[in-house]
Amino acid sequence: TMTTTKKTGRPSKYSRALAEQICELIRSGKSERQICAMKGMPDAKTLWSWKEKHPDFLHQSARARADSADVYNDR
């Protein structure tokens, strides 16, 4: 017989919509530390974990950071 083990812990709050919201905040000039301090946002450890588990989010957030830098460099 096969035994299955259940994962323990809370389910992830990760969603494409939340990832996009975080990236918009990055584009607007917010740091990840500031975002993580906002109500309803994940903490820094969770954000890092999401980047490891979701390569698309890692690339999306890096692009948002680059876009934000471009905006501020143009000013």
JOWOBEL-V397802 format. One record per pair of residues at least 24 apart in sequence whose C-alpha atoms are under 10 Angstrom apart, sorted by the first residue. I is the first residue (numbers start at 0). J is the second residue. D is the distance in Angstrom with one decimal. If there is no record, write none. Layout:
# JOWOBEL-V397802
i = [I | I]
j = [J | J]
d = [D | D]
This chain:
# JOWOBEL-V397802
i = [11 | 11 | 11 | 12 | 12 | 12 | 12 | 12 | 13 | 13 | 13 | 13 | 13 | 13 | 14 | 14 | 15 | 15 | 17 | 18 | 18 | 18 | 18 | 18 | 18 | 18 | 18 | 18 | 19 | 19 | 19 | 19 | 21 | 21 | 21 | 21 | 21 | 22 | 22 | 22 | 22 | 22 | 22 | 22 | 22 | 23 | 23 | 23 | 23 | 24 | 24 | 24 | 24 | 25 | 25 | 25 | 25 | 25 | 25 | 25 | 25 | 25 | 26 | 26 | 26 | 26 | 26 | 26 | 26 | 26 | 26 | 26 | 26 | 27 | 27 | 27 | 27 | 27 | 27 | 27 | 28 | 28 | 28 | 28 | 28 | 28 | 28 | 29 | 29 | 30 | 31 | 31]
j = [41 | 45 | 49 | 39 | 40 | 41 | 45 | 49 | 41 | 45 | 46 | 49 | 53 | 56 | 49 | 56 | 55 | 56 | 41 | 46 | 49 | 50 | 53 | 55 | 56 | 57 | 59 | 60 | 56 | 59 | 60 | 63 | 46 | 56 | 59 | 60 | 63 | 56 | 59 | 60 | 61 | 62 | 63 | 64 | 67 | 60 | 63 | 64 | 67 | 60 | 63 | 64 | 67 | 60 | 61 | 62 | 63 | 64 | 65 | 66 | 67 | 68 | 60 | 61 | 62 | 63 | 64 | 65 | 66 | 67 | 68 | 69 | 70 | 63 | 64 | 66 | 67 | 68 | 70 | 71 | 63 | 64 | 66 | 67 | 68 | 70 | 71 | 64 | 67 | 64 | 60 | 64]
d = [9.8 | 8.9 | 9.0 | 9.8 | 9.2 | 8.1 | 9.4 | 9.7 | 8.8 | 9.3 | 9.2 | 7.3 | 9.3 | 9.9 | 9.9 | 9.9 | 9.6 | 8.3 | 9.6 | 9.5 | 9.2 | 10.0 | 9.9 | 9.6 | 6.5 | 9.6 | 8.4 | 8.2 | 8.4 | 8.1 | 8.5 | 9.6 | 9.7 | 9.7 | 9.8 | 7.8 | 9.2 | 8.7 | 6.9 | 5.4 | 8.6 | 8.5 | 5.6 | 7.9 | 9.9 | 8.9 | 7.1 | 9.6 | 9.4 | 9.9 | 8.6 | 9.6 | 9.4 | 7.4 | 9.2 | 9.5 | 5.9 | 5.9 | 9.3 | 8.7 | 6.8 | 9.7 | 8.8 | 10.0 | 8.7 | 5.0 | 6.1 | 8.1 | 6.1 | 4.5 | 8.2 | 9.6 | 8.5 | 8.8 | 9.2 | 9.1 | 6.4 | 9.8 | 9.0 | 9.8 | 9.4 | 8.1 | 9.4 | 5.8 | 8.1 | 8.9 | 8.3 | 9.3 | 8.9 | 8.8 | 9.7 | 9.7]
